């Protein structure tokens, strides 16, 4: 009997510490990735990296200014296309929807969110690249925009539904219309959460490579306007990392550090912003 | 039938043009319609996505039929397209990833949900969420330059020495291949298993734990025999969710799997996955049949992840709804 108790207690301690080890392994991976990127990419970051075009192979120096600008343009398009649809759709789900349609939209949003990004790329290719017969910034931005919609929509909805009903009733009691109530009371009350959701969605697609491979493609030079193929940070990391040149590899590390830095900083800032307290207390 | 404007029933409002106009004139209705259009756009996009994949893969579907899925030849020059090596590679790498990631993720979730103080738990979950936010091309970068050499010089030879009698661990150690891709995928999906499982575990009512402890169970026994079984459907959900991620993951896999359409029992062998072949060959595909075959691969990938995701959401919904039905979360 005593032996059995000993066994149970030993098992208890062993298994519980093993679960701790699981967390430790998972969490340390992030710090390892970050450290390794800083170690490998940090020394190649310079002013030129942000301001110069890629140098021809064999020539030292050169930067990724066109890729950085390309990524920004793609993100701008993604926000332009995805955020309004996601935002208004979220308002519909939370404020105007009945029962059946919101359920369907919600479920579809979750499913669309899980569609592999490369398939979204095929979709943008079929819809924009095929009719235009060439790759373009527009197609890349469209692909990223589609990936933004479900996240923004679900996030907007969840923050809107957290706004206390007393606020809504107060607005109604003042004689406001429903749209006035939504636009001037509910949306501002949830604005902080909604904004952070948008930022997180954009940070997520900023690192997407797969949907850009055959939509925005790549470009060794500046990409004027919106109808030309453009370079972007994730794609250039992929190209350089799988290329044969030592110099490319070093540039890939530097670009990886910049990309990871952007993504992590956005995530951490958003978190800090959110945890400063919501604009209303939930009772 | 004479209806006064104020006494109109909703049916009248919907059908009489004059009433409709009046309704639309009010700002509420405009706001309603605009937001409805936005929500409907999402549905439209999804439907259009399926439609495009279906229509554009028509040529390959007509030419190869079901044999597309059981043929192992992928020869764009000869116009022979079989998806088997890619489906095989996708499934094998995802299976390796699950074998590694599920114990790690569920174990971690148990720690975070049952043992860690709330503050520590939420900050560790945040770190794990950050891990999920790391772009996949970064995982690929580390995979190529860090993991592949380690696999080649250390891990694969060690596995060969100890487990070499299994067909899984035979053959030359290239570094790249199914096993390496599986490991990278595992790292990428652990955060999903972890954070969803944690939520599901937290949704298990407190009474269950206390009842088990009151009966003299140790903490581990109450967790493993009471809490985890109560949450098992949701944990399955998290595993399906992670599996769907693994199946569709493109860049990191493309960079380390070896890109060689071959079916081999050994995990050391270079292979190919559906997403990887799309990434590599789509923009260079010449000829309609080639493109159509690639798009059919995309359709397969889409359907796989769509079904898995649907299932996963349903399972998670069931568990958390059941949990929160007892206790408000």
Interface residues (C-beta under 8 A of the other chain):
Chain A: X8 X9 X11 X12 X15 X16 X18 X19 X20 X21 X22 X23 X25 X26 X27 X29 X30 X33 X36 X37 X40 X84 X85 X86 X87 X88 X89 X91 X92 X93 X95 X96 X97 X101 X102 X104 X105 X107 X108 X109 X110 X111 X112 X114 X115 X116 X117 X118 X119 X120 X121 X122 X123 X125 X126 X127 X135 X146 X149 X150 X153 X177 X178 X179 X180 X182 X183 X200 X203 X204 X206 X207 X208 X209 X210 X213 X214 X217 X234 X237 X238 X241 X242 X249 X252 X253 X256 X259 X260 X263 X264 X267 X268 X271
Chain B: X26 X27 X28 X30 X31 X32 X34 X35 X36 X37 X38 X39 X41 X42 X43 X45 X46 X48 X49 X52 X53 X56 X103 X104 X105 X107 X108 X110 X111 X112 X114 X115 X116 X124 X126 X127 X128 X129 X130 X131 X133 X134 X135 X136 X137 X138 X139 X140 X141 X142 X144 X145 X146 X187 X190 X191 X194 X218 X219 X220 X221 X224 X241 X244 X245 X247 X248 X249 X250 X251 X255 X275 X278 X279 X282 X283 X295 X298 X301 X302 X305 X306 X308 X309 X310 X313
